[in-house]
Amino acid sequence: MFMAMGGVIGTGIFKGSAETIGLAGPAVVLTYLFGGILLLVVMGAIAELASVYPNRNMKDFIRLAFGPRPAFIVGWLYAFLMLSVCVIEVTAAGSFLQYWLPDVPLWVLSLGSAALILGINRMSVEAFGETEFWLAGIKIAMIIIFIVLGAGLLFGLIPGTSGEAPGLSNYSAHGGFMPNGWLSIFSALLVVMFSYGGSELIGLTLTEAKDAEKVMPKVVKSFILRVVLFYTLPILIICGLIPWNQLEGQSSPFVQVLEATGLSGAAHIINFILVTAVISAANSSIYGATRMLHSMAAAGEAPKILGKTNTKGVPVGSLALCAIVLVLGAVIAFFAQDNLFAILLAVPGFVVLVVWLSICLAQIKLRPQYKTTPTFRIWGYPYITGATALVLAVIAAGFLIDPQNRFSIGICIGVLIMLIIWSILKFKKADSIQK
């Protein structure tokens, strides 16, 4: 559960929330709730499949449903997703560190954060899991403290130095609860999908967890509620304490809120926790990327070197590739500076939609083929899962035609086309050998 929490609670809430609030105002909380419903169905599908097919990960589910080609494409696409998320997270870590070190270039701070994360990932699985448990625990505790402290400031239970408590006034002022109209709620969906992306990381931990088929349903039931609350409540606090149109995109809204209310000392503490939070999210992303690449190398779908492990069982071959990507990310940060976050943000958002869609379709296809009774069943089959898949497809299509996402989506489409061509050539050769 903490692995998934570590992946899902990161830059999306701590930095990306400034963009979503700027797009939709206080009404963005509806976007997060809608995304949470989609997430609930996807996680339920993973839990059901895990109970029927133990010791398999989500790529295996797609392979069972649709064959090796789609599994190959989704596997590489997910590795691409995790690597791009990790670049975003270390960039966010660097931007948070600039709160104290404004004269140090972003790329230097990002590179230092990347080195720390790679060091953590070289530890054994048990030591890595323990480290991630504490890192994720710190940021979850921080969000809870922020909610309690923010609610106290909002309603005047805790005195702030900035004057009278705002109460509910900021929800209706500055253009109202929905200042940019209904469409703005949907325009923020791409960032929300990026924010919730990482939850499906549970689908990769299945092969390294004990009794995964029994644990998964319990994890999903408690996980979903916590994720939605940890997103919606902080967003409501932020929009209540500071007008939605006064947030700046450079630093975290959490820090901006505490500074605006006069709690500058608390802002330093929060910023420290934010650094650990995005490092935790990057940590989970590296874990997801290395495990997926290792799995694909073991299946002959990736270069053999990516399957190389050390004596602790850590896939060091895949980790080396991650290191190269992070260095490239630091180089991009050198040229793009603060624009890197905005450039890359749409990439994982779109890929998350594709991965979630694949999981839903796999569950629909496989249920009639179950040879054992699942210990957990997603309700409303096939209508609920089918409707979720349709919504995800519509959202993805909407972002494809949005001119604001043209560059980022262009990258995604280019990678997808390359993977499709690669899969055709690879498995055509394999089919000819079998014949």
C-alpha positions as CSV (number, residue, x, y, z in Angstrom):
1,M,0.0,0.0,0.0
2,F,2.8,2.4,0.9
3,M,4.5,1.6,-2.4
4,A,1.4,2.7,-4.3
5,M,0.9,5.7,-2.0
6,G,4.5,6.7,-2.6
7,G,3.9,6.6,-6.3
8,V,0.6,8.4,-6.4
9,I,1.2,11.2,-3.8
10,G,4.0,13.3,-5.3
11,T,4.5,16.1,-7.8
12,G,0.9,15.9,-9.0
13,I,-0.5,17.2,-5.7
14,F,2.5,19.1,-4.3
15,K,3.3,21.1,-7.5
16,G,0.8,20.1,-10.2
17,S,-2.1,21.2,-8.1
18,A,-1.1,24.8,-8.8
19,E,-1.8,24.2,-12.5
20,T,-5.1,22.3,-12.0
21,I,-6.4,25.1,-9.6
22,G,-5.3,27.7,-12.2
23,L,-7.4,25.9,-14.8
24,A,-10.6,25.2,-12.9
25,G,-10.5,27.2,-9.7
26,P,-12.0,25.6,-6.6
27,A,-14.2,23.4,-8.8
28,V,-11.1,21.4,-9.6
29,V,-12.0,19.3,-6.6
30,L,-14.7,17.8,-8.8
31,T,-12.1,16.8,-11.3
32,Y,-10.1,14.9,-8.6
33,L,-13.3,13.2,-7.4
34,F,-14.1,12.1,-11.0
35,G,-10.6,10.8,-11.5
36,G,-10.9,9.0,-8.2
37,I,-14.0,7.1,-9.5
38,L,-12.0,6.0,-12.6
39,L,-9.1,5.0,-10.4
40,L,-11.4,2.9,-8.2
41,V,-12.5,0.8,-11.2
42,V,-9.0,0.3,-12.5
43,M,-7.7,-0.8,-9.1
44,G,-10.7,-3.1,-8.7
45,A,-9.9,-4.7,-12.0
46,I,-6.2,-5.3,-10.9
47,A,-7.4,-6.8,-7.6
48,E,-9.8,-9.2,-9.3
49,L,-7.2,-10.3,-11.8
50,A,-4.6,-10.8,-9.1
51,S,-6.9,-13.1,-7.1
52,V,-7.4,-15.3,-10.2
53,Y,-3.8,-15.2,-11.6
54,P,-1.4,-15.2,-8.6
55,N,2.3,-14.3,-9.1
56,R,1.5,-12.4,-12.2
57,N,1.8,-8.6,-12.8
58,M,-0.3,-6.3,-14.9
59,K,1.7,-6.9,-18.1
60,D,1.0,-10.6,-17.7
61,F,-2.7,-9.9,-17.4
62,I,-2.6,-8.0,-20.7
63,R,-0.6,-10.9,-22.3
64,L,-3.2,-13.4,-21.2
65,A,-6.0,-11.3,-22.6
66,F,-4.6,-10.0,-25.9
67,G,-1.4,-11.9,-26.6
68,P,2.3,-10.9,-26.6
69,R,2.2,-7.9,-29.0
70,P,-0.1,-5.6,-26.9
71,A,1.7,-6.8,-23.7
72,F,5.0,-5.8,-25.3
73,I,3.7,-2.4,-26.3
74,V,2.1,-1.7,-22.9
75,G,5.1,-3.0,-21.0
76,W,7.5,-0.6,-22.8
77,L,4.9,2.2,-22.6
78,Y,4.7,1.8,-18.9
79,A,8.5,1.8,-18.5
80,F,8.5,5.0,-20.6
81,L,5.8,6.4,-18.2
82,M,7.7,5.6,-15.1
83,L,10.9,7.1,-16.5
84,S,9.2,10.3,-17.5
85,V,7.5,10.6,-14.1
86,C,10.9,10.1,-12.4
87,V,12.4,13.0,-14.5
88,I,9.4,15.1,-13.5
89,E,9.8,14.2,-9.8
90,V,13.5,14.9,-9.6
91,T,12.9,18.2,-11.4
92,A,10.3,19.0,-8.8
93,A,12.7,18.1,-6.0
94,G,15.2,20.5,-7.6
95,S,12.6,23.3,-7.8
96,F,11.7,22.8,-4.1
97,L,15.3,22.9,-3.1
98,Q,15.6,26.2,-4.9
99,Y,13.4,27.6,-2.2
100,W,16.5,27.5,0.0
101,L,19.2,27.6,-2.8
102,P,17.8,30.1,-5.3
103,D,21.3,30.7,-6.9
104,V,21.9,27.0,-7.6
105,P,20.8,25.9,-11.1
106,L,17.8,23.6,-11.3
107,W,19.7,21.0,-13.3
108,V,22.4,20.7,-10.6
109,L,19.8,20.2,-7.8
110,S,17.9,17.7,-10.0
111,L,21.0,15.7,-10.7
112,G,21.8,15.5,-7.0
113,S,18.3,14.3,-6.2
114,A,18.6,11.7,-9.0
115,A,21.9,10.4,-7.5
116,L,20.2,9.9,-4.1
117,I,17.3,8.0,-5.6
118,L,19.6,5.7,-7.6
119,G,21.5,4.9,-4.4
120,I,18.3,4.0,-2.6
121,N,17.3,1.7,-5.5
122,R,20.5,-0.2,-5.3
123,M,19.5,-1.6,-1.9
124,S,17.9,-5.0,-1.4
125,V,14.1,-5.2,-2.0
126,E,13.5,-5.5,1.7
127,A,15.7,-2.5,2.6
128,F,14.2,-0.5,-0.3
129,G,10.7,-1.3,0.9
130,E,11.5,-0.2,4.4
131,T,13.0,3.1,3.2
132,E,10.0,3.7,0.9
133,F,7.6,2.9,3.8
134,W,9.2,5.7,5.9
135,L,9.4,8.2,3.0
136,A,5.8,7.7,2.1
137,G,4.8,7.8,5.7
138,I,6.4,11.2,6.2
139,K,4.5,12.8,3.3
140,I,1.2,11.2,4.3
141,A,1.7,12.5,7.9
142,M,2.5,15.9,6.4
143,I,-0.7,16.0,4.4
144,I,-2.7,15.1,7.5
145,I,-1.0,17.9,9.4
146,F,-1.5,20.4,6.6
147,I,-5.3,19.5,6.5
148,V,-5.6,20.0,10.3
149,L,-3.5,23.1,10.3
150,G,-5.2,24.6,7.2
151,A,-8.7,23.9,8.5
152,G,-7.8,25.6,11.8
153,L,-6.5,28.7,9.9
154,L,-9.5,28.6,7.5
155,F,-12.1,28.8,10.3
156,G,-10.1,30.9,12.8
157,L,-9.5,28.1,15.2
158,I,-5.7,28.7,14.8
159,P,-4.7,32.4,14.7
160,G,-2.7,33.5,11.7
161,T,-0.6,36.6,11.4
162,S,-2.2,37.7,8.1
163,G,-5.5,38.9,9.7
164,E,-9.1,37.6,9.8
165,A,-9.8,34.0,8.9
166,P,-11.2,33.7,5.4
167,G,-13.8,31.1,6.1
168,L,-15.6,30.0,3.0
169,S,-15.3,33.4,1.2
170,N,-12.6,32.4,-1.3
171,Y,-14.8,29.6,-2.7
172,S,-17.3,32.1,-4.0
173,A,-15.2,35.2,-4.6
174,H,-12.9,35.8,-7.6
175,G,-15.3,34.5,-10.2
176,G,-17.1,32.0,-8.0
177,F,-16.7,28.2,-7.4
178,M,-16.4,27.5,-11.1
179,P,-14.8,30.7,-12.5
180,N,-13.8,29.2,-15.9
181,G,-17.0,27.2,-16.6
182,W,-17.8,23.5,-16.8
183,L,-15.3,22.7,-19.5
184,S,-12.4,23.8,-17.2
185,I,-13.2,20.8,-15.0
186,F,-12.3,18.5,-17.8
187,S,-9.3,20.5,-19.0
188,A,-7.6,19.7,-15.7
189,L,-8.1,16.0,-16.2
190,L,-4.7,15.4,-17.8
191,V,-2.8,16.7,-14.8
192,V,-5.2,14.7,-12.5
193,M,-4.5,11.5,-14.5
194,F,-0.8,12.2,-14.0
195,S,-1.4,12.7,-10.3
196,Y,-3.3,9.5,-9.8
197,G,-0.8,7.6,-12.1
198,G,1.4,5.3,-10.0
199,S,-1.5,3.7,-8.2
200,E,-1.3,0.8,-10.7
201,L,2.2,0.2,-9.3
202,I,0.5,-2.2,-7.1
203,G,0.1,-4.3,-10.2
204,L,3.9,-4.6,-10.4
205,T,4.5,-5.4,-6.7
206,L,2.3,-8.6,-7.0
207,T,5.3,-10.9,-7.8
208,E,7.3,-9.6,-4.8
209,A,4.5,-9.6,-2.2
210,K,3.4,-12.5,0.0
211,D,-0.2,-13.8,-0.5
212,A,-0.8,-11.0,-3.0
213,E,-4.1,-12.5,-4.1
214,K,-5.4,-12.2,-0.5
215,V,-3.8,-8.9,0.3
216,M,-4.8,-7.0,-2.8
217,P,-8.6,-6.6,-2.2
218,K,-7.9,-5.2,1.3
219,V,-5.2,-2.8,0.0
220,V,-7.5,-1.5,-2.8
221,K,-10.5,-0.9,-0.5
222,S,-8.5,1.2,1.9
223,F,-6.2,2.8,-0.7
224,I,-8.8,4.4,-2.8
225,L,-10.5,6.3,0.0
226,R,-7.2,7.6,1.3
227,V,-5.9,8.7,-2.1
228,V,-9.1,10.7,-2.9
229,L,-9.1,12.3,0.6
230,F,-5.4,13.2,0.4
231,Y,-6.1,15.0,-2.8
232,T,-9.5,16.6,-2.4
233,L,-9.1,17.9,1.2
234,P,-5.7,19.7,0.6
235,I,-7.1,21.2,-2.6
236,L,-10.1,22.6,-0.6
237,I,-7.8,24.0,2.1
238,I,-5.5,25.7,-0.5
239,C,-8.4,27.3,-2.4
240,G,-10.0,28.4,0.9
241,L,-6.9,30.0,2.3
242,I,-5.6,31.8,-0.8
243,P,-7.5,33.0,-3.9
244,W,-7.2,30.5,-6.7
245,N,-6.0,33.1,-9.1
246,Q,-3.1,34.2,-6.9
247,L,-1.2,31.0,-6.9
248,E,2.2,31.0,-8.6
249,G,3.5,28.0,-10.6
250,Q,7.1,28.1,-9.5
251,S,6.8,26.9,-5.9
252,S,4.4,24.5,-4.2
253,P,0.9,25.7,-3.3
254,F,1.4,24.2,0.1
255,V,4.3,26.5,0.8
256,Q,2.6,29.5,-0.8
257,V,-0.5,29.0,1.4
258,L,1.5,28.9,4.7
259,E,3.6,31.9,3.6
260,A,0.5,33.9,2.7
261,T,-1.1,33.2,6.1
262,G,2.1,34.3,7.9
263,L,3.4,30.9,8.9
264,S,6.8,31.3,7.2
265,G,8.5,29.0,9.7
266,A,6.0,26.2,9.0
267,A,6.6,26.8,5.3
268,H,10.3,25.8,5.7
269,I,9.2,22.6,7.4
270,I,6.6,21.9,4.8
271,N,9.1,22.5,2.0
272,F,11.6,20.0,3.6
273,I,8.8,17.4,3.7
274,L,7.9,18.2,0.1
275,V,11.4,17.4,-1.0
276,T,11.2,14.0,0.8
277,A,7.8,13.5,-0.7
278,V,8.8,13.9,-4.4
279,I,11.9,11.8,-3.8
280,S,9.6,9.1,-2.5
281,A,7.5,9.4,-5.6
282,A,10.6,9.2,-7.8
283,N,11.7,6.2,-5.8
284,S,8.5,4.4,-6.6
285,S,8.8,5.4,-10.3
286,I,12.3,3.9,-10.5
287,Y,11.1,0.8,-8.8
288,G,8.2,0.5,-11.3
289,A,10.5,1.1,-14.3
290,T,13.2,-1.3,-13.3
291,R,10.8,-4.1,-12.4
292,M,8.9,-3.7,-15.7
293,L,12.1,-3.7,-17.7
294,H,13.5,-6.7,-15.8
295,S,10.3,-8.6,-16.4
296,M,10.4,-7.8,-20.1
297,A,14.1,-8.8,-20.4
298,A,13.2,-12.1,-18.7
299,A,10.5,-12.7,-21.3
300,G,12.9,-11.9,-24.2
301,E,11.0,-8.6,-24.9
302,A,13.9,-6.3,-23.9
303,P,17.7,-6.5,-24.2
304,K,19.2,-9.2,-21.9
305,I,21.4,-6.7,-20.1
306,L,18.3,-5.1,-18.6
307,G,17.6,-8.4,-16.8
308,K,20.9,-8.4,-15.1
309,T,20.7,-8.5,-11.2
310,N,23.2,-8.2,-8.4
311,T,23.6,-10.5,-5.4
312,K,20.8,-8.6,-3.7
313,G,18.3,-9.3,-6.5
314,V,18.3,-5.7,-7.7
315,P,18.0,-5.3,-11.5
316,V,21.1,-3.2,-11.9
317,G,21.0,-3.4,-15.7
318,S,17.6,-1.7,-15.8
319,L,18.8,0.7,-13.0
320,A,21.7,1.8,-15.3
321,L,19.3,2.7,-18.0
322,C,17.3,4.7,-15.5
323,A,20.5,6.6,-14.5
324,I,21.1,7.5,-18.2
325,V,17.5,8.8,-18.5
326,L,17.9,10.9,-15.3
327,V,21.1,12.4,-16.6
328,L,19.4,13.3,-19.9
329,G,16.5,14.8,-17.8
330,A,19.1,17.0,-16.0
331,V,20.5,18.1,-19.4
332,I,17.0,19.0,-20.6
333,A,16.4,20.9,-17.4
334,F,19.6,22.9,-18.1
335,F,18.1,24.2,-21.3
336,A,14.4,24.3,-20.4
337,Q,14.8,25.4,-16.8
338,D,11.4,26.0,-15.2
339,N,9.5,25.1,-18.4
340,L,10.5,21.4,-18.2
341,F,7.7,20.6,-15.8
342,A,5.0,22.0,-18.1
343,I,6.6,20.3,-21.1
344,L,6.7,16.8,-19.6
345,L,3.5,16.9,-17.6
346,A,1.2,15.8,-20.4
347,V,3.4,12.8,-21.3
348,P,2.6,10.6,-18.2
349,G,-1.0,11.8,-18.1
350,F,-1.7,10.4,-21.6
351,V,0.2,7.2,-21.0
352,V,-1.6,6.6,-17.8
353,L,-4.9,6.8,-19.7
354,V,-3.6,4.1,-22.2
355,V,-2.4,1.8,-19.4
356,W,-5.6,2.1,-17.4
357,L,-7.6,1.5,-20.6
358,S,-5.6,-1.7,-21.2
359,I,-6.2,-3.0,-17.7
360,C,-9.9,-2.4,-18.0
361,L,-10.2,-4.2,-21.3
362,A,-8.1,-7.1,-20.0
363,Q,-10.5,-7.6,-17.1
364,I,-13.5,-7.6,-19.5
365,K,-11.8,-10.1,-21.8
366,L,-10.5,-12.5,-19.1
367,R,-13.5,-12.8,-16.7
368,P,-15.4,-15.4,-18.9
369,Q,-12.1,-17.5,-19.0
370,Y,-11.5,-17.7,-15.2
371,K,-10.7,-21.2,-14.1
372,T,-11.0,-20.3,-10.4
373,T,-13.5,-18.2,-8.5
374,P,-11.9,-14.8,-7.7
375,T,-11.8,-13.8,-4.0
376,F,-12.7,-10.2,-5.2
377,R,-15.1,-9.3,-7.9
378,I,-15.5,-5.8,-9.4
379,W,-19.2,-4.9,-9.4
380,G,-21.4,-4.3,-12.4
381,Y,-19.5,-6.4,-14.8
382,P,-19.2,-5.7,-17.7
383,Y,-21.0,-2.3,-17.7
384,I,-18.9,-0.5,-15.0
385,T,-15.6,-1.6,-16.4
386,G,-16.8,-1.0,-20.0
387,A,-18.1,2.5,-19.2
388,T,-14.7,3.3,-17.5
389,A,-12.8,2.1,-20.5
390,L,-15.0,4.3,-22.8
391,V,-14.5,7.4,-20.6
392,L,-10.7,6.8,-20.6
393,A,-10.7,6.5,-24.4
394,V,-12.8,9.7,-24.8
395,I,-10.5,11.6,-22.5
396,A,-7.4,10.4,-24.4
397,A,-9.0,11.4,-27.7
398,G,-9.8,14.8,-26.3
399,F,-6.2,15.4,-25.3
400,L,-5.0,14.3,-28.7
401,I,-6.8,17.2,-30.4
402,D,-6.0,19.8,-27.7
403,P,-3.5,22.2,-29.2
404,Q,-2.0,23.1,-25.8
405,N,-0.8,19.5,-25.4
406,R,0.5,19.2,-29.0
407,F,4.2,18.9,-28.2
408,S,3.8,16.5,-25.3
409,I,1.2,14.3,-27.0
410,G,3.4,14.3,-30.1
411,I,6.1,12.7,-28.0
412,C,3.7,10.1,-26.8
413,I,2.3,9.3,-30.2
414,G,5.8,9.1,-31.6
415,V,6.9,6.6,-28.9
416,L,3.6,4.6,-29.4
417,I,4.1,4.3,-33.2
418,M,7.7,3.2,-32.7
419,L,6.7,0.5,-30.2
420,I,3.9,-0.7,-32.6
421,I,6.4,-1.0,-35.5
422,W,9.0,-2.7,-33.2
423,S,6.4,-5.2,-32.0
424,I,5.3,-6.1,-35.5
425,L,8.9,-6.7,-36.6
426,K,9.8,-8.5,-33.4
427,F,6.9,-10.9,-33.3
428,K,6.8,-11.4,-37.1
429,K,10.3,-12.8,-36.8
430,A,9.3,-14.9,-33.8
431,D,6.3,-16.3,-35.8
432,S,8.4,-17.2,-38.8
433,I,10.8,-19.1,-36.5
434,Q,7.9,-21.0,-34.9
435,K,6.6,-22.0,-38.4
